[in-house]
Amino acid sequence: MITIHDEKFNIIRSNKAAATILGLSWLAVGKAKCFQYYHGSDGPPERCPSCESVRTGNPASTRCLNRTWGGTWRSAASPASMRSGKMAG
């Protein structure tokens, strides 16, 4: 499943698999915080690859225990930039 986040952790796009698994309404896109949907928390988890990617401008990944769905999950983030160099997601 794939979601695209802005620098404030808002999910700004998702594929159908992510929308279905997360229960994400198209009306919530742009208002939904990734950590609420992925982790059921009020803030990013420790070792958040999205945080690392925003901070460094490089791809990042980690394995983490996901208490929402159970089990260990691999989470990865890659920055996307506009032609101006500003981070787009």
MMTF fields as JSON, N, C-alpha, C and O atoms, coordinates in Angstrom:
{
  "mmtfVersion": "1.0.0",
  "mmtfProducer": "UNKNOWN",
  "numBonds": 355,
  "numAtoms": 356,
  "numGroups": 89,
  "numChains": 1,
  "numModels": 1,
  "chainsPerModel": [1],
  "groupsPerChain": [89],
  "chainIdList": ["A"],
  "bondAtomList": [4, 2, 8, 6, 12, 10, 16, 14, 20, 18, 24, 22, 28, 26, 32, 30, 36, 34, 40, 38, 44, 42, 48, 46, 52, 50, 56, 54, 60, 58, 64, 62, 68, 66, 72, 70, 76, 74, 80, 78, 84, 82, 88, 86, 92, 90, 96, 94, 100, 98, 104, 102, 108, 106, 112, 110, 116, 114, 120, 118, 124, 122, 128, 126, 132, 130, 136, 134, 140, 138, 144, 142, 148, 146, 152, 150, 156, 154, 160, 158, 164, 162, 168, 166, 172, 170, 176, 174, 180, 178, 184, 182, 188, 186, 192, 190, 196, 194, 200, 198, 204, 202, 208, 206, 212, 210, 216, 214, 220, 218, 224, 222, 228, 226, 232, 230, 236, 234, 240, 238, 244, 242, 248, 246, 252, 250, 256, 254, 260, 258, 264, 262, 268, 266, 272, 270, 276, 274, 280, 278, 284, 282, 288, 286, 292, 290, 296, 294, 300, 298, 304, 302, 308, 306, 312, 310, 316, 314, 320, 318, 324, 322, 328, 326, 332, 330, 336, 334, 340, 338, 344, 342, 348, 346, 352, 350],
  "bondOrderList": [1, 1, 1, 1, 1, 1, 1, 1, 1, 1, 1, 1, 1, 1, 1, 1, 1, 1, 1, 1, 1, 1, 1, 1, 1, 1, 1, 1, 1, 1, 1, 1, 1, 1, 1, 1, 1, 1, 1, 1, 1, 1, 1, 1, 1, 1, 1, 1, 1, 1, 1, 1, 1, 1, 1, 1, 1, 1, 1, 1, 1, 1, 1, 1, 1, 1, 1, 1, 1, 1, 1, 1, 1, 1, 1, 1, 1, 1, 1, 1, 1, 1, 1, 1, 1, 1, 1, 1],
  "groupList": [{"groupName": "MET", "atomNameList": ["N", "CA", "C", "O"], "elementList": ["N", "C", "C", "O"], "formalChargeList": [0, 0, 0, 0], "bondAtomList": [1, 0, 2, 1, 3, 2], "bondOrderList": [1, 1, 2], "singleLetterCode": "M", "chemCompType": "L-PEPTIDE LINKING"}, {"groupName": "ILE", "atomNameList": ["N", "CA", "C", "O"], "elementList": ["N", "C", "C", "O"], "formalChargeList": [0, 0, 0, 0], "bondAtomList": [1, 0, 2, 1, 3, 2], "bondOrderList": [1, 1, 2], "singleLetterCode": "I", "chemCompType": "L-PEPTIDE LINKING"}, {"groupName": "THR", "atomNameList": ["N", "CA", "C", "O"], "elementList": ["N", "C", "C", "O"], "formalChargeList": [0, 0, 0, 0], "bondAtomList": [1, 0, 2, 1, 3, 2], "bondOrderList": [1, 1, 2], "singleLetterCode": "T", "chemCompType": "L-PEPTIDE LINKING"}, {"groupName": "HIS", "atomNameList": ["N", "CA", "C", "O"], "elementList": ["N", "C", "C", "O"], "formalChargeList": [0, 0, 0, 0], "bondAtomList": [1, 0, 2, 1, 3, 2], "bondOrderList": [1, 1, 2], "singleLetterCode": "H", "chemCompType": "L-PEPTIDE LINKING"}, {"groupName": "ASP", "atomNameList": ["N", "CA", "C", "O"], "elementList": ["N", "C", "C", "O"], "formalChargeList": [0, 0, 0, 0], "bondAtomList": [1, 0, 2, 1, 3, 2], "bondOrderList": [1, 1, 2], "singleLetterCode": "D", "chemCompType": "L-PEPTIDE LINKING"}, {"groupName": "GLU", "atomNameList": ["N", "CA", "C", "O"], "elementList": ["N", "C", "C", "O"], "formalChargeList": [0, 0, 0, 0], "bondAtomList": [1, 0, 2, 1, 3, 2], "bondOrderList": [1, 1, 2], "singleLetterCode": "E", "chemCompType": "L-PEPTIDE LINKING"}, {"groupName": "LYS", "atomNameList": ["N", "CA", "C", "O"], "elementList": ["N", "C", "C", "O"], "formalChargeList": [0, 0, 0, 0], "bondAtomList": [1, 0, 2, 1, 3, 2], "bondOrderList": [1, 1, 2], "singleLetterCode": "K", "chemCompType": "L-PEPTIDE LINKING"}, {"groupName": "PHE", "atomNameList": ["N", "CA", "C", "O"], "elementList": ["N", "C", "C", "O"], "formalChargeList": [0, 0, 0, 0], "bondAtomList": [1, 0, 2, 1, 3, 2], "bondOrderList": [1, 1, 2], "singleLetterCode": "F", "chemCompType": "L-PEPTIDE LINKING"}, {"groupName": "ASN", "atomNameList": ["N", "CA", "C", "O"], "elementList": ["N", "C", "C", "O"], "formalChargeList": [0, 0, 0, 0], "bondAtomList": [1, 0, 2, 1, 3, 2], "bondOrderList": [1, 1, 2], "singleLetterCode": "N", "chemCompType": "L-PEPTIDE LINKING"}, {"groupName": "ARG", "atomNameList": ["N", "CA", "C", "O"], "elementList": ["N", "C", "C", "O"], "formalChargeList": [0, 0, 0, 0], "bondAtomList": [1, 0, 2, 1, 3, 2], "bondOrderList": [1, 1, 2], "singleLetterCode": "R", "chemCompType": "L-PEPTIDE LINKING"}, {"groupName": "SER", "atomNameList": ["N", "CA", "C", "O"], "elementList": ["N", "C", "C", "O"], "formalChargeList": [0, 0, 0, 0], "bondAtomList": [1, 0, 2, 1, 3, 2], "bondOrderList": [1, 1, 2], "singleLetterCode": "S", "chemCompType": "L-PEPTIDE LINKING"}, {"groupName": "ALA", "atomNameList": ["N", "CA", "C", "O"], "elementList": ["N", "C", "C", "O"], "formalChargeList": [0, 0, 0, 0], "bondAtomList": [1, 0, 2, 1, 3, 2], "bondOrderList": [1, 1, 2], "singleLetterCode": "A", "chemCompType": "L-PEPTIDE LINKING"}, {"groupName": "LEU", "atomNameList": ["N", "CA", "C", "O"], "elementList": ["N", "C", "C", "O"], "formalChargeList": [0, 0, 0, 0], "bondAtomList": [1, 0, 2, 1, 3, 2], "bondOrderList": [1, 1, 2], "singleLetterCode": "L", "chemCompType": "L-PEPTIDE LINKING"}, {"groupName": "GLY", "atomNameList": ["N", "CA", "C", "O"], "elementList": ["N", "C", "C", "O"], "formalChargeList": [0, 0, 0, 0], "bondAtomList": [1, 0, 2, 1, 3, 2], "bondOrderList": [1, 1, 2], "singleLetterCode": "G", "chemCompType": "PEPTIDE LINKING"}, {"groupName": "TRP", "atomNameList": ["N", "CA", "C", "O"], "elementList": ["N", "C", "C", "O"], "formalChargeList": [0, 0, 0, 0], "bondAtomList": [1, 0, 2, 1, 3, 2], "bondOrderList": [1, 1, 2], "singleLetterCode": "W", "chemCompType": "L-PEPTIDE LINKING"}, {"groupName": "VAL", "atomNameList": ["N", "CA", "C", "O"], "elementList": ["N", "C", "C", "O"], "formalChargeList": [0, 0, 0, 0], "bondAtomList": [1, 0, 2, 1, 3, 2], "bondOrderList": [1, 1, 2], "singleLetterCode": "V", "chemCompType": "L-PEPTIDE LINKING"}, {"groupName": "CYS", "atomNameList": ["N", "CA", "C", "O"], "elementList": ["N", "C", "C", "O"], "formalChargeList": [0, 0, 0, 0], "bondAtomList": [1, 0, 2, 1, 3, 2], "bondOrderList": [1, 1, 2], "singleLetterCode": "C", "chemCompType": "L-PEPTIDE LINKING"}, {"groupName": "GLN", "atomNameList": ["N", "CA", "C", "O"], "elementList": ["N", "C", "C", "O"], "formalChargeList": [0, 0, 0, 0], "bondAtomList": [1, 0, 2, 1, 3, 2], "bondOrderList": [1, 1, 2], "singleLetterCode": "Q", "chemCompType": "L-PEPTIDE LINKING"}, {"groupName": "TYR", "atomNameList": ["N", "CA", "C", "O"], "elementList": ["N", "C", "C", "O"], "formalChargeList": [0, 0, 0, 0], "bondAtomList": [1, 0, 2, 1, 3, 2], "bondOrderList": [1, 1, 2], "singleLetterCode": "Y", "chemCompType": "L-PEPTIDE LINKING"}, {"groupName": "PRO", "atomNameList": ["N", "CA", "C", "O"], "elementList": ["N", "C", "C", "O"], "formalChargeList": [0, 0, 0, 0], "bondAtomList": [1, 0, 2, 1, 3, 2], "bondOrderList": [1, 1, 2], "singleLetterCode": "P", "chemCompType": "L-PEPTIDE LINKING"}],
  "groupTypeList": [0, 1, 2, 1, 3, 4, 5, 6, 7, 8, 1, 1, 9, 10, 8, 6, 11, 11, 11, 2, 1, 12, 13, 12, 10, 14, 12, 11, 15, 13, 6, 11, 6, 16, 7, 17, 18, 18, 3, 13, 10, 4, 13, 19, 19, 5, 9, 16, 19, 10, 16, 5, 10, 15, 9, 2, 13, 8, 19, 11, 10, 2, 9, 16, 12, 8, 9, 2, 14, 13, 13, 2, 14, 9, 10, 11, 11, 10, 19, 11, 10, 0, 9, 10, 13, 6, 0, 11, 13],
  "groupIdList": [1, 2, 3, 4, 5, 6, 7, 8, 9, 10, 11, 12, 13, 14, 15, 16, 17, 18, 19, 20, 21, 22, 23, 24, 25, 26, 27, 28, 29, 30, 31, 32, 33, 34, 35, 36, 37, 38, 39, 40, 41, 42, 43, 44, 45, 46, 47, 48, 49, 50, 51, 52, 53, 54, 55, 56, 57, 58, 59, 60, 61, 62, 63, 64, 65, 66, 67, 68, 69, 70, 71, 72, 73, 74, 75, 76, 77, 78, 79, 80, 81, 82, 83, 84, 85, 86, 87, 88, 89],
  "secStructList": [7, 7, 3, 3, 3, 7, 6, 6, 1, 5, 3, 3, 3, 3, 7, 2, 2, 2, 2, 2, 2, 2, 6, 7, 7, 6, 6, 6, 6, 6, 6, 7, 5, 2, 2, 2, 2, 2, 2, 1, 1, 1, 1, 7, 7, 6, 6, 7, 2, 2, 2, 2, 2, 2, 2, 2, 1, 1, 7, 3, 3, 3, 3, 3, 3, 7, 6, 6, 6, 7, 1, 3, 3, 3, 3, 3, 3, 7, 7, 7, 5, 7, 6, 6, 1, 7, 5, 7, 7],
  "xCoordList": [0.842, 0.0, 0.887, 1.984, 0.414, 1.222, 0.416, -0.729, 1.039, 0.475, 1.564, 2.748, 1.165, 2.085, 1.714, 0.548, 2.724, 2.516, 3.196, 4.183, 2.669, 3.389, 4.308, 4.366, 5.017, 5.983, 5.336, 6.029, 4.007, 3.282, 2.535, 1.633, 2.916, 2.382, 0.95, 0.313, 0.43, -0.9, -0.8, 0.092, -1.71, -1.766, -2.42, -3.584, -1.662, -2.196, -2.618, -3.337, -2.171, -2.604, -2.447, -1.619, -3.248, -3.1, -3.557, -4.351, -3.044, -3.573, -4.8, -5.099, -5.502, -6.738, -6.484, -7.295, -5.36, -5.054, -4.912, -5.456, -4.191, -4.021, -5.355, -5.659, -6.141, -7.442, -8.324, -9.013, -8.304, -9.113, -8.6, -9.372, -7.306, -6.735, -6.825, -7.146, -6.543, -6.566, -7.969, -8.184, -8.929, -10.278, -10.294, -11.015, -9.484, -9.285, -10.286, -10.255, -11.154, -12.115, -11.406, -10.494, -11.808, -11.193, -11.431, -10.669, -12.478, -12.738, -11.722, -11.487, -11.12, -10.145, -8.754, -7.912, -8.497, -7.173, -6.847, -7.651, -5.67, -5.242, -5.467, -4.881, -6.311, -6.605, -6.168, -6.079, -5.895, -5.565, -4.073, -3.265, -3.699, -2.296, -1.877, -2.583, -0.743, -0.294, -0.136, -0.494, 0.391, 0.624, -0.674, -0.696, -1.758, -3.05, -3.554, -4.035, -3.444, -3.95, -3.032, -3.508, -1.734, -0.792, -0.495, -0.327, -0.43, 0.026, -1.0, -0.792, -2.108, -3.107, -2.559, -2.934, -1.663, -1.015, -1.229, -1.728, -0.837, -0.991, 0.256, 0.293, 1.266, 2.491, 3.29, 2.993, 4.301, 5.117, 5.815, 6.203, 5.976, 6.665, 8.171, 8.703, 8.832, 10.289, 10.819, 10.243, 11.887, 12.499, 11.571, 11.573, 10.795, 9.872, 10.651, 11.403, 10.479, 11.215, 10.783, 11.592, 9.531, 9.092, 9.824, 10.251, 9.969, 10.701, 12.15, 12.691, 12.768, 14.159, 14.313, 15.263, 13.388, 13.435, 13.277, 13.98, 12.363, 12.183, 13.445, 13.884, 14.015, 15.197, 16.421, 17.16, 16.644, 17.865, 17.706, 18.689, 16.47, 16.245, 16.582, 16.642, 16.802, 17.155, 16.105, 15.365, 16.028, 15.126, 15.509, 16.677, 14.524, 14.751, 13.765, 12.672, 14.159, 13.24, 13.554, 14.645, 12.577, 12.751, 11.766, 10.794, 12.014, 11.057, 10.521, 11.276, 9.23, 8.656, 7.467, 6.818, 7.206, 6.033, 4.837, 4.81, 3.848, 2.653, 1.544, 0.999, 1.224, 0.201, -1.21, -2.124, -1.397, -2.715, -3.13, -4.262, -2.217, -2.543, -1.834, -2.156, -0.873, -0.093, 1.052, 0.99, 2.072, 3.217, 4.234, 4.046, 5.318, 6.39, 6.204, 5.957, 6.321, 6.11, 7.349, 8.06, 7.61, 8.659, 7.996, 7.04, 8.505, 7.992, 9.119, 10.238, 8.824, 9.841, 9.302, 8.103, 10.196, 9.826, 10.887, 12.083, 10.44, 11.343, 10.836, 9.65, 11.716, 11.271, 10.96, 11.596, 9.995, 9.668, 9.808, 9.31, 10.486, 10.732, 10.117, 9.984, 9.742, 9.275, 10.506, 11.625, 10.303, 11.433, 12.178, 13.377, 11.481, 12.102, 13.035, 13.808, 12.965, 13.767, 13.01, 13.478, 11.83, 11.011, 10.426, 9.99, 10.415, 9.869, 8.353, 7.638, 7.89, 6.475, 5.757, 4.53, 6.471, 5.834, 6.785, 6.399],
  "yCoordList": [-1.168, 0.0, 1.23, 1.215, 2.283, 3.488, 4.716, 4.894, 5.554, 6.866, 7.904, 7.614, 9.098, 10.225, 11.239, 11.605, 11.692, 12.615, 13.938, 13.986, 15.017, 16.284, 16.376, 15.449, 17.477, 17.622, 17.754, 17.745, 17.876, 17.957, 16.663, 16.64, 15.581, 14.235, 14.041, 13.05, 14.966, 14.784, 13.84, 13.984, 12.878, 12.005, 12.812, 13.2, 13.065, 13.886, 13.068, 13.569, 11.806, 10.881, 9.453, 9.182, 8.56, 7.147, 6.297, 6.736, 5.07, 4.153, 3.455, 3.621, 2.679, 2.04, 1.063, 0.964, 0.335, -0.619, 0.104, -0.35, 1.218, 1.973, 2.528, 2.467, 3.06, 3.616, 2.536, 2.786, 1.342, 0.24, -0.248, -0.364, -0.534, -1.067, -0.06, -0.425, 1.207, 2.234, 2.74, 3.395, 2.436, 2.975, 4.478, 5.228, 4.903, 6.319, 6.786, 6.327, 7.678, 8.268, 9.304, 9.979, 9.441, 10.461, 11.849, 12.775, 12.005, 13.296, 13.611, 14.775, 12.562, 12.759, 13.076, 13.583, 12.786, 13.032, 14.514, 15.372, 14.799, 16.173, 16.594, 17.574, 15.862, 16.157, 15.024, 15.205, 13.861, 12.66, 12.613, 12.683, 12.497, 12.367, 10.909, 10.006, 10.679, 9.306, 8.516, 7.34, 9.134, 8.39, 7.97, 6.968, 8.71, 8.3, 7.043, 6.116, 7.013, 5.879, 4.67, 3.54, 4.886, 3.764, 3.229, 2.023, 4.11, 3.698, 3.9, 3.446, 4.578, 4.839, 5.714, 5.561, 6.641, 7.485, 8.963, 9.337, 9.794, 11.24, 11.915, 13.139, 11.134, 11.683, 10.594, 9.409, 10.987, 9.987, 9.053, 9.476, 7.796, 6.854, 7.103, 7.811, 6.516, 6.559, 5.878, 4.89, 6.385, 5.845, 5.946, 5.057, 6.997, 7.21, 7.492, 8.466, 6.644, 6.88, 8.159, 8.772, 8.568, 9.826, 11.009, 11.926, 10.986, 12.053, 12.098, 13.172, 10.937, 10.839, 11.349, 12.069, 10.978, 11.384, 12.896, 13.514, 13.495, 14.952, 15.646, 16.654, 15.093, 15.706, 15.643, 16.622, 14.489, 14.298, 14.538, 14.795, 14.455, 14.549, 13.263, 13.246, 12.18, 10.876, 9.825, 9.993, 8.742, 7.648, 7.046, 7.058, 6.529, 5.899, 4.758, 4.782, 3.747, 2.651, 2.071, 2.257, 1.367, 0.717, -0.437, -0.503, -1.319, -2.368, -1.997, -1.592, -2.135, -1.769, -2.672, -3.218, -2.809, -3.531, -2.633, -1.502, -3.126, -2.339, -2.857, -3.939, -2.079, -2.493, -2.409, -3.051, -1.626, -1.491, -2.775, -3.229, -3.375, -4.574, -5.807, -6.92, -5.637, -6.756, -7.119, -6.904, -7.662, -8.104, -7.017, -5.857, -7.424, -6.501, -6.077, -6.909, -4.796, -4.227, -3.469, -2.914, -3.441, -2.6, -1.334, -1.382, -0.217, 1.082, 1.838, 1.897, 2.414, 3.131, 4.483, 4.645, 5.437, 6.781, 7.278, 7.078, 7.925, 8.555, 9.961, 10.151, 10.945, 12.321, 12.552, 11.965, 13.394, 13.812, 15.329, 16.037, 15.816, 17.25, 17.812, 17.12, 19.079, 19.805, 20.314, 20.23, 20.828, 21.347, 22.457, 22.641, 23.194, 24.28, 23.764, 24.533, 22.451, 21.869, 21.749, 21.087, 22.386, 22.297, 20.901, 20.32, 20.362, 19.035, 19.055, 19.917, 18.09, 18.001, 16.921, 16.949, 15.98, 14.898, 13.797, 12.806],
  "zCoordList": [0.0, 0.0, 0.0, 0.558, -0.621, -0.788, -0.389, -0.805, 0.427, 0.732, 0.516, 0.682, 0.149, -0.001, 1.058, 1.209, 1.792, 2.912, 2.618, 1.884, 3.193, 3.139, 4.355, 5.163, 4.485, 5.581, 6.956, 7.974, 6.988, 8.266, 8.565, 9.403, 7.875, 8.096, 7.614, 7.973, 6.809, 6.225, 5.035, 4.199, 4.954, 3.783, 2.674, 2.781, 1.598, 0.516, -0.702, -1.567, -0.774, -1.825, -1.301, -0.431, -1.843, -1.496, -2.666, -3.498, -2.721, -3.714, -3.115, -1.933, -3.937, -3.469, -2.329, -1.408, -2.378, -1.309, 0.029, 1.036, 0.05, 1.294, 1.775, 2.966, 0.872, 1.259, 1.877, 2.866, 1.301, 1.816, 3.166, 4.117, 3.257, 4.494, 5.637, 6.768, 5.34, 6.384, 6.695, 7.715, 5.811, 5.988, 5.734, 6.393, 4.763, 4.469, 3.421, 2.279, 3.799, 2.876, 2.014, 2.491, 0.755, -0.099, 0.485, 0.206, 1.288, 1.923, 3.016, 3.34, 3.582, 4.659, 4.121, 4.862, 2.842, 2.279, 2.394, 2.028, 2.903, 3.148, 4.588, 5.048, 5.305, 6.707, 7.625, 8.839, 7.052, 7.822, 8.109, 7.183, 9.365, 9.752, 9.587, 10.036, 8.952, 8.697, 9.987, 10.031, 11.034, 12.28, 12.946, 13.66, 12.733, 13.294, 12.591, 13.242, 11.268, 10.499, 10.564, 10.673, 10.5, 10.505, 11.899, 12.074, 12.89, 14.219, 15.33, 16.455, 15.022, 16.049, 17.162, 18.324, 16.8, 17.803, 17.506, 16.445, 18.47, 18.325, 17.754, 17.629, 17.41, 16.851, 16.173, 16.327, 15.425, 14.729, 15.707, 16.796, 15.335, 16.221, 16.225, 15.37, 17.187, 17.227, 15.963, 15.507, 15.408, 14.186, 12.974, 12.123, 12.889, 11.776, 10.486, 10.424, 9.446, 8.208, 7.489, 6.792, 7.644, 7.03, 7.659, 6.957, 8.985, 9.685, 9.211, 8.949, 9.104, 8.668, 7.241, 6.932, 6.381, 4.988, 4.84, 4.041, 5.599, 5.571, 6.093, 5.541, 7.157, 7.783, 6.872, 6.76, 6.215, 5.439, 3.943, 3.248, 3.441, 2.001, 1.268, 0.039, 2.017, 1.443, 1.788, 2.757, 1.011, 1.364, 2.718, 3.107, 3.419, 4.726, 4.892, 4.325, 5.679, 5.969, 7.336, 7.874, 7.885, 9.177, 9.279, 8.525, 10.188, 10.552, 11.921, 12.805, 12.09, 13.379, 13.699, 12.807, 14.978, 15.436, 15.224, 15.71, 14.5, 14.264, 15.168, 14.948, 16.173, 17.142, 16.575, 17.093, 15.522, 14.906, 14.21, 14.374, 13.426, 12.662, 13.174, 12.757, 14.069, 14.587, 13.663, 12.453, 14.243, 13.46, 13.207, 13.574, 12.568, 12.208, 10.763, 9.89, 10.515, 9.191, 8.762, 9.599, 7.484, 6.934, 6.431, 5.658, 6.871, 6.463, 5.773, 6.283, 4.617, 3.855, 3.406, 3.177, 3.288, 2.828, 1.867, 2.082, 0.81, -0.154, -0.423, -0.694, -0.351, -0.582, -2.061, -2.936, -2.325, -3.691, -3.74, -2.865, -4.765, -4.869, -6.13, -7.14, -6.057, -7.231, -7.982, -7.475, -9.163, -9.961, -9.233, -9.443, -8.384, -7.629, -6.539, -5.966, -6.248, -5.181, -3.879, -2.952, -3.787, -2.581, -2.465, -3.459, -1.252, -1.035, -1.275, -0.764, -2.056, -2.408, -1.629, -1.539, -1.069, -0.333, -0.017, 0.603]
}
